């Protein structure tokens, strides 16, 4: 999946998009909505290679997405391209606008085929089987068409959504088209950006269809724009000292897991925190970090006694011992900004008293679960979390009175007020040990330097993924390490 934006852009669920469409249709705009969508789709089709010589295969489905496909086909034919159209559906059951689009295609001299011609070769396949309305697994005939699309040796352009992907969740409904490009209409959809969507949508082309701004509802979703990096903290003054940039305390690093806490500490220091203290559990913990000797290592119990800390993170390598439980309880009873990660989340999920402390905290609480940790926090299984990542993140944020990042492909950031954001940076190379510890350190550093909890979360997540993308672009994704991301993030943050 490729989609980045300088600014935050809205992301709409299916119900919100239906409301926008209904408003646009009631206004009787000219040209009609389907005509605008089809023209936009045809323009993208031509730009991604439809006019290279061998023609275009358009696959139309039984709903309005099929109507968009007929309009695309008509415009491409009018531009003197060779176009084959396969329609899989019952024309008598088409919605009125889609039925009219089919008639206009036929009036223009176009024909419809019932199946993909054997041995055919095309430059481009336009997937117009299903759009945002898919609510069930694909039936046998449509699943066969998806399989055929995926096997054909041609570039694939999906209209609105790759067929088979749930637009609200990114879930594959039985099977799904693997597109090279997706032209999506009106606004972005969660299903393009998270879970399985990024593996199926390719490069995203957003066409708003020039809908008037009042037609759009005030939804709660957005992507994180690049501008969050410039707004999270002001530029540094010349007349400053380390005390102006905050102190971070990190608690974790039980025996055998000291590296997790040290990674978080290095990340916090290199993202600008003035001072970083690491509280390690265990009697034989190291006294200093030979890689980053600027870190100040202490027994874990000493960290919360430091009254000048501006932010605390607890969890990297914490373990689930009685000492770990006590330290988490003490941290939750304080009002300083608090980041919970890893075993701090597991301890929280297992203890009702800790949950009550978290929900009643006066200071900001930020949770950074991966899907399995999120499932424990919600008392469900991982599949339940992944079935609707946006809903799961929002439920955790509300239940624990916190700001949350649900990590994974298209990380979801949710706030306790119901707002949610999808991060579009990052790549599979970041599926390696220590990445979550580094993210925790980034967020804690921004909090300590005075960033509001929302901005610290969004900027930390966005920067983390951007650092991974920069490494993948120069060195490849495979073999990427968390330590490398710290250095890459520092460089990007200073370039903002």
C-alpha positions in Angstrom: 0.0 0.0 0.0 1.3 3.4 -0.9 -0.5 6.6 0.4 1.0 9.5 2.2 -0.5 12.9 2.7 1.1 16.2 3.9 -2.0 16.9 6.0 -4.6 14.8 7.8 -7.4 13.6 5.5 -10.7 12.2 6.6 -11.3 8.4 6.6 -15.0 7.3 6.3 -16.8 4.2 7.3 -19.4 2.8 5.0 -22.4 4.4 6.8 -20.7 7.9 6.5 -20.0 7.4 2.8 -23.6 6.4 2.2 -24.7 9.6 3.9 -22.4 11.6 1.7 -23.7 9.9 -1.4 -27.3 10.4 -0.4 -26.7 14.1 0.1 -25.0 14.4 -3.3 -27.8 12.5 -5.1 -30.5 14.6 -3.4 -28.7 17.7 -4.7 -28.9 16.5 -8.3 -25.5 17.6 -9.1 -24.4 17.6 -12.7 -22.8 15.4 -13.9 -24.3 12.6 -11.8 -22.1 11.0 -9.1 -21.6 7.7 -11.0 -20.6 9.6 -14.2 -18.0 11.5 -12.2 -16.7 8.4 -10.5 -16.5 6.6 -13.9 -14.7 9.5 -15.6 -12.2 9.7 -12.7 -11.6 6.0 -12.9 -11.0 6.1 -16.6 -8.5 8.9 -16.2 -6.5 7.0 -13.6 -6.8 3.9 -15.9 -5.2 5.7 -18.7 -2.5 7.2 -16.5 -1.4 3.8 -15.2 -1.0 2.1 -18.6 -4.4 1.5 -20.2 -3.3 2.9 -23.6 -0.1 0.8 -24.1 -1.6 -1.2 -27.0 -3.3 -4.4 -25.9 -6.4 -2.9 -24.5 -8.4 -3.1 -21.2 -10.5 -5.8 -19.6 -13.2 -4.3 -17.4 -14.9 -6.7 -14.9 -18.3 -5.3 -13.8 -20.3 -6.6 -10.8 -23.9 -6.6 -9.8 -24.1 -3.2 -8.0 -23.2 0.4 -8.3 -19.5 -0.5 -8.5 -20.4 -2.3 -11.7 -22.1 0.8 -12.9 -18.9 2.8 -12.3 -17.1 0.1 -14.3 -19.5 0.6 -17.3 -18.8 4.3 -17.2 -15.1 3.7 -17.1 -15.4 1.3 -20.1 -17.4 3.8 -22.1 -14.9 6.6 -21.6 -12.0 4.4 -22.5 -13.8 3.3 -25.6 -14.5 6.9 -26.6 -10.8 7.5 -26.2 -10.2 4.8 -28.9 -8.9 2.1 -26.6 -9.8 -1.5 -27.1 -12.1 -2.5 -24.3 -13.6 -5.8 -23.3 -16.3 -5.8 -20.7 -17.3 -8.9 -18.6 -20.5 -8.5 -16.6 -21.1 -11.0 -13.8 -24.6 -10.4 -12.6 -28.3 -10.1 -13.5 -29.0 -6.8 -15.4 -32.6 -6.8 -14.3 -31.5 -6.5 -10.7 -29.0 -3.6 -11.2 -29.7 -0.4 -9.3 -31.2 2.3 -11.5 -28.0 4.3 -12.0 -26.0 1.2 -12.8 -28.7 0.0 -15.2 -28.5 3.4 -17.0 -24.7 3.1 -17.2 -25.0 -0.3 -18.8 -27.5 1.0 -21.3 -25.2 3.9 -22.2 -22.3 1.4 -22.7 -24.4 -0.6 -25.0 -25.7 2.5 -26.8 -22.1 3.5 -27.4 -21.6 0.2 -29.3 -20.2 -1.8 -26.4 -21.0 -5.4 -25.7 -20.8 -7.4 -22.5 -19.3 -10.9 -22.1 -20.4 -13.4 -19.6 -16.9 -14.7 -18.8 -13.3 -13.7 -19.3 -12.2 -14.7 -22.8 -9.7 -17.6 -22.8 -6.2 -16.7 -23.9 -6.9 -13.0 -23.8 -4.1 -10.5 -23.1 -4.6 -7.0 -21.8 -2.5 -4.1 -20.6 -4.9 -3.4 -17.7 -7.7 -5.1 -15.8 -10.3 -2.8 -14.2 -11.9 -4.5 -11.1 -15.4 -3.2 -10.8 -17.0 -6.2 -9.1 -17.6 -4.9 -5.6 -17.0 -1.6 -3.8 -17.9 -0.4 -0.3 -21.1 -2.3 0.0 -19.7 -5.8 0.4 -21.1 -7.4 3.6 -20.6 -11.1 3.0 -18.0 -13.6 1.6 -17.9 -13.8 -2.1 -20.1 -16.4 -3.8 -18.6 -19.1 -6.1 -19.0 -17.2 -9.4 -17.5 -13.9 -8.0 -14.7 -15.8 -6.2 -13.8 -17.5 -9.5 -13.7 -14.1 -11.2 -11.4 -12.8 -8.4 -9.1 -15.8 -8.8 -9.0 -15.2 -12.6 -8.1 -11.5 -12.1 -5.3 -12.4 -9.8 -3.8 -15.0 -12.2 -3.9 -12.8 -15.3 -0.5 -11.2 -16.3 -1.7 -7.6 -16.3 -1.7 -4.5 -14.2 -4.9 -4.4 -12.0 -6.8 -1.2 -11.1 -9.6 -1.6 -8.5 -12.5 0.8 -8.4 -13.1 2.2 -4.9 -12.0 -1.0 -3.2 -10.3 -4.2 -4.3 -13.2 -6.6 -4.6 -13.4 -8.9 -1.6 -12.0 -6.4 0.9 -14.4 -5.1 3.6 -14.2 -1.3 3.3 -14.8 -0.8 7.1 -12.2 -3.3 8.4 -9.8 -4.4 5.7 -10.9 -8.0 6.2 -10.8 -10.4 3.2 -14.3 -11.7 2.6 -13.3 -15.2 1.4 -10.9 -14.0 -1.3 -9.9 -10.6 -2.7 -8.4 -9.0 -5.7 -4.7 -8.0 -5.4 -4.6 -4.7 -7.2 -1.6 -2.7 -8.3 -3.6 0.5 -8.1 -6.9 1.5 -6.4 -8.8 4.6 -7.4 -11.0 5.4 -4.4 -13.9 7.8 -4.6 -15.1 10.6 -2.2 -12.8 9.7 0.6 -10.4 7.2 2.1 -11.8 4.0 3.7 -10.4 2.1 6.7 -10.3 -1.1 4.7 -7.7 0.4 2.3 -5.3 1.3 5.1 -5.3 -1.4 7.7 -5.3 -5.2 8.2 -5.3 -6.9 4.8 -6.1 -3.8 2.8 -2.5 -2.7 2.4 -1.6 -6.0 0.8 -4.4 -5.7 -1.8 -4.8 -2.1 -2.8 -1.5 -1.2 -4.2 -1.0 2.5 -4.9 -4.1 4.5 -3.8 -5.4 7.3 -5.9 -8.0 9.5 -4.1 -10.6 11.2 -6.2 -13.1 13.3 -4.1 -15.3 13.9 -7.1 -15.5 17.6 -6.2 -18.3 17.0 -3.7 -19.1 20.1 -1.8 -17.6 20.2 1.7 -21.1 20.6 3.5 -22.0 17.2 2.0 -19.4 15.5 4.1 -20.4 14.5 7.7 -18.1 15.4 10.6 -16.7 11.9 11.0 -14.3 10.8 13.7 -11.6 9.2 11.5 -8.5 10.6 9.7 -5.1 9.5 8.5 -2.1 11.0 10.2 -0.6 13.7 8.0 3.1 14.4 7.6 2.5 17.9 9.2 2.1 16.3 12.6 5.9 16.2 12.7 6.1 20.0 12.4 3.3 20.7 14.9 4.3 18.3 17.7 7.1 20.5 19.2 8.3 24.1 18.7 11.7 24.9 17.3 14.4 25.0 20.0 15.6 28.3 21.3 19.4 29.0 21.5 19.2 30.0 25.1 18.3 26.6 26.6 19.7 23.7 28.6 18.9 20.0 29.1 16.4 20.8 31.8 14.2 22.5 29.2 13.7 19.3 27.3 12.3 17.1 30.1 13.3 14.0 31.9 12.0 10.5 31.1 11.8 7.6 33.4 11.6 4.1 32.0 10.8 1.1 34.1 11.4 -2.5 32.9 14.3 -4.7 32.0 13.7 -7.7 34.2 16.5 -10.3 34.3 17.1 -11.5 30.7 15.2 -8.6 29.2 17.3 -5.5 30.0 17.7 -4.8 26.3 14.1 -3.8 25.9 14.4 -1.0 28.5 17.7 0.1 27.1 16.2 0.3 23.6 13.4 2.5 24.9 15.8 4.7 26.8 18.1 5.1 23.7 15.1 6.0 21.6 13.9 8.6 24.2 17.4 10.2 24.4 18.0 10.4 20.7 14.6 11.9 20.1 15.5 14.9 22.3 14.7 14.1 25.9 17.0 16.1 28.1 17.6 13.3 30.6 16.6 9.6 30.6 16.6 7.3 33.6 16.3 3.6 33.2 14.9 1.6 36.2 15.9 -2.1 35.8 14.4 -4.9 37.8 16.7 -7.6 39.3 19.7 -7.5 41.6 22.4 -8.1 39.0 21.3 -5.4 36.5 24.0 -3.5 34.6 25.1 -0.3 36.1 25.5 1.6 32.8 24.8 1.2 29.1 28.1 0.9 27.2 26.4 1.7 23.9 24.6 4.8 25.3 26.5 5.8 28.5 24.4 9.0 28.7 21.6 6.9 30.1 21.3 6.9 33.9 20.6 3.4 35.2 18.9 2.9 38.5 17.1 0.2 40.5 13.5 0.2 39.2 12.1 1.2 42.6 14.0 4.5 42.5 12.5 5.8 39.3 9.1 6.9 40.7 10.9 8.7 43.5 12.5 11.2 41.1 10.2 14.2 41.4 11.6 16.0 38.3 10.4 13.4 35.8 8.1 14.8 33.1 7.0 11.4 31.7 7.2 7.8 32.7 7.1 4.7 30.5 6.6 1.3 32.1 6.6 -2.1 30.4 9.6 -2.8 28.1 11.0 -6.1 29.4 9.0 -5.6 32.7 7.9 -9.1 33.3 4.9 -10.0 35.4 6.5 -10.5 38.9 5.1 -9.1 42.1 7.6 -6.3 42.0 6.4 -5.4 38.4 2.8 -5.4 39.6 3.6 -3.1 42.5 5.6 -0.7 40.3 2.7 -0.5 37.8 0.2 0.1 40.6 2.4 3.0 41.9 2.8 4.5 38.5 -0.9 4.4 37.8 -1.5 6.4 41.1 0.6 9.2 39.8 -0.5 12.1 37.6 2.5 12.3 35.3 2.1 11.4 31.7 2.4 7.6 31.5 3.1 5.2 28.7 2.2 1.5 29.2 3.7 -1.1 26.9 4.3 -4.9 26.8 3.9 -6.6 30.2 2.5 -3.5 31.8 -0.5 -4.0 29.5 -0.7 -7.7 30.3 -0.7 -6.9 34.0 -3.3 -4.3 33.5 -5.6 -6.7 31.6 -5.4 -9.3 34.4 -6.2 -7.0 37.3 -9.5 -5.2 37.9 -8.0 -2.9 40.5 -5.3 -1.7 38.1 -8.0 -1.1 35.5 -9.9 1.1 37.9 -6.7 3.0 38.6 -6.1 3.5 34.9 -9.6 4.7 34.1 -9.5 7.3 37.0 -6.1 8.8 36.3 -5.9 12.5 36.2 -2.8 12.6 34.0 -2.5 11.3 30.4 -2.3 7.6 29.9 -1.0 6.1 26.6 -1.3 2.4 25.7 0.6 0.7 23.0 -0.8 -2.8 22.5 -0.2 -5.2 19.6 -3.3 -7.3 18.7 -2.7 -10.0 21.3 -2.3 -7.5 24.1 -5.3 -5.6 22.9 -7.3 -8.8 23.0 -6.3 -9.3 26.6 -7.3 -5.7 27.5 -10.7 -6.3 25.9 -11.3 -9.9 27.2 -11.6 -11.4 23.7 -9.4 -13.3 21.3 -7.0 -11.8 18.7 -9.4 -12.6 15.9 -12.0 -10.4 17.5 -9.6 -7.5 17.6 -8.5 -7.9 14.0 -12.0 -8.3 12.8 -12.5 -4.5 13.4 -9.3 -2.8 14.4 -10.8 0.7 14.5 -13.6 -0.4 16.8 -11.2 -2.4 19.1 -8.8 0.6 19.5 -11.7 2.9 20.2 -13.1 0.6 22.8 -9.8 0.3 24.6 -9.4 4.1 24.6 -12.9 4.6 26.1 -12.6 1.7 28.6 -9.2 2.7 30.0 -9.6 6.5 29.6 -6.5 6.6 27.5 -4.9 7.3 24.1 -4.1 4.1 22.3 -2.1 2.8 19.4 -3.2 -0.6 18.2 -0.1 -1.7 16.4 0.0 -3.6 13.1 -0.4 -3.0 9.4 -2.1 0.4 9.4 -1.7 1.1 13.1 -4.8 2.6 14.6 -4.5 5.5 17.1 -7.6 6.2 19.1 -8.5 8.8 21.7 -10.9 8.6 24.6 -13.2 11.2 23.0 -13.9 8.8 20.1 -11.6 10.3 17.5 -9.4 7.8 15.6 -6.5 8.0 13.2 -4.8 5.5 10.8 -1.0 5.6 10.3 0.1 5.1 6.7 3.9 4.9 7.3 5.8 1.7 8.1 6.5 -1.6 6.3 6.9 -5.3 7.0 10.6 -5.0 7.8 9.5 -3.5 11.1 8.2 -6.9 12.2 11.3 -7.5 14.3 12.3 -7.6 18.0 12.5 -4.3 19.9 10.4 -2.1 17.6 7.7 -1.6 20.1 10.2 -0.7 22.8 11.6 2.0 20.5 8.1 3.4 19.8 7.5 3.6 23.5 10.7 5.6 23.9 9.8 8.0 21.1 6.4 8.7 22.6 7.8 9.2 26.1 10.4 11.6 24.8 7.8 13.8 23.1 5.7 13.8 26.2 8.7 14.9 28.3 9.4 17.7 26.0 5.9 19.1 26.5 3.9 17.6 23.6 0.2 17.1 24.3 -0.7 13.4 24.6 -2.5 13.3 21.3 0.3 14.8 19.3 2.9 12.7 21.1 1.1 9.6 20.2 0.4 10.6 16.5 3.8 12.0 15.9 5.6 9.1 17.6 3.7 6.5 15.6 4.1 8.4 12.3 7.8 9.0 12.9 8.4 5.4 13.9 7.0 4.2 10.6 8.7 6.8 8.5 12.1 5.8 10.0 11.3 2.2 8.9 10.4 3.4 5.4 13.6 5.4 5.1 15.6 2.3 6.0 13.7 0.1 3.7 14.2 2.5 0.8 18.0 2.6 1.3 18.9 -0.8 2.7 15.9 -3.0 2.1 13.2 -4.2 4.6 14.5 -7.6 5.4 16.9 -7.6 8.4 15.9 -4.2 9.7 16.6 -3.7 13.4 15.0 -1.5 16.1 18.4 0.2 16.8 18.6 1.3 13.2 15.2 2.9 13.5 16.4 5.1 16.4 19.1 6.7 14.3 16.8 7.0 11.2 14.1 8.7 13.3 16.5 11.2 14.8 17.6 12.2 11.3 14.0 12.6 10.1 12.9 14.5 13.1 15.7 17.0 12.7 14.7 17.5 9.0 11.1 18.2 9.7 
